[in-house]
Amino acid sequence: MPGTGKTILSQSVVNNLNLRLLKIKGNFEITEIINLIKLFKIEAVILDDFEYNDKTDTFLELLEVLNKNIKLTIAILNNDESLSPALLRPGRFDRQIEVNLPDVNGRYKILKLHSKNKPISKNVDLKDLH
């Protein structure tokens, strides 16, 4: 579900582990990712707005590279119905964490975080924007 803070949560996990991160949003060229991982000795990969295409063998090649070279891989989905059972096999993505919509207080904290150092009128109260 969009707007739940999945990306921020994922980046926080990687930052707390002090890992070299490659973040990819949306569609991506698999061979390019593989080259970047090897070239920059990437330790963590976040696939944001991830969509799995099981029609290509290059995705399986990417999974092999991730398993051999990466300490942490996070795939962010907005719709878990598009998640193929093939991705949940041992050695692939072994955990699913559902991030639900935040409550009013959670939305306030997200707005506060994203509005930090942004020009906002003094007439705007973030607590009223829910």
N, C-alpha and C positions, 0 to 999 in steps of 0.2 A: 504494500500500500504506500503510495507516495506521501511524503511529508511527515514521516514518522521519526526521522533522525538516524536512519540506517547508515548513511554515508559518514556522518559525524562520529557515530559509535564505532564504525569500522576503522576510521582513521585514528581514533583515540586508542584503540587496542594496539594498532601497529606502532604508534608513537610511544606508548608505554613500554613496548618491547624493544625500542631503539633499533628497529630494522630498516634497512634501505628499501624504500617503497616504490613500486610502479603502480600507478592508479590509471586504469583505463575505463573510460566512460562510453557506453553505447557500443556500436559496432566497431570491430577491430580486425586488423590483418594478423592472423595467427603467426605467420612466419616472422613478421616484424617484431612481435612481442617476444618470440623465442630469441631473436637476435639481441634485443635490448636486455633481456634477462641475463644472457651470457656476457654481453659486453660490459654492463655496469654492475655485475655481480649482485643483482637484485635478490633480496631476502624475503620480501613479502609482496604479494600482488593482490590488488583489489580490482575486481571486475564489476564495475558499477553499471546498473541497468543491463545486467547480463542476460543474454538470450542464447540458448544452446541450439546449435544446428547439428543434428546427428547425421546429416548427409555427407559429412566430410571426414576423411581420415586425418586431416591436419589437426582437427581438434583433439583427437586421441594423441597425436604427437605432442601437442601443447600439454596435455595432462601428464604425459611421461616426463617432460621437461620440468613441470611444476613439482612433480613427486621427487625428482632427483635433485633439484637445485633450490627449491623454495622452502623456507621454514613455515610460512603461513600463506594460505590463499583464501581470500574471502570473495564470494560471488554474491552480489546484491541483486535481489529480484523484487519486483513490485507485484508479481503474480506467481505464486508457487504452483499454480496449476500447469504452468509451462515447464516445470521442472521434470526432466526425464528421469525415470528410475535408473537408467544407465549411469547417471552422474552420482548416484547414491551407493554404488557398489564399493566394496572395500578398496581403500587406496585412492579414492577420489574425494568427493566431498562427504565427510563422515558425520557432520553435525548440521542440524537445521535450527536456527534461532528465529522465532517470530517476533517482530517488533511491532507492537500494536500502536494505534493512534494515542497520542498523549492526552492526558486530561487537561483541564483548564490551566492548572498550575504548570504543567509540563509545557504547554503551548507558550505560556508567558516566558518561561526560561529559554525556550528556543528562540522566540522573538527577541528577547534581551541579548542573547548570544549573537544573533545575526545582525542586530542593529547597532552593536558596539562600534564606536568610532564612525557612525554614519550621521549625516545631518538630518535630525528629526525635530520637527516643531515642538516647542515647549508645551503646546496645547494637546499633544498626543500622549495618551497614557496607554502604555503597552498592555496593561491589565484589562483595558476595555476592548482590546482587539482579540476577540475569541470567537 
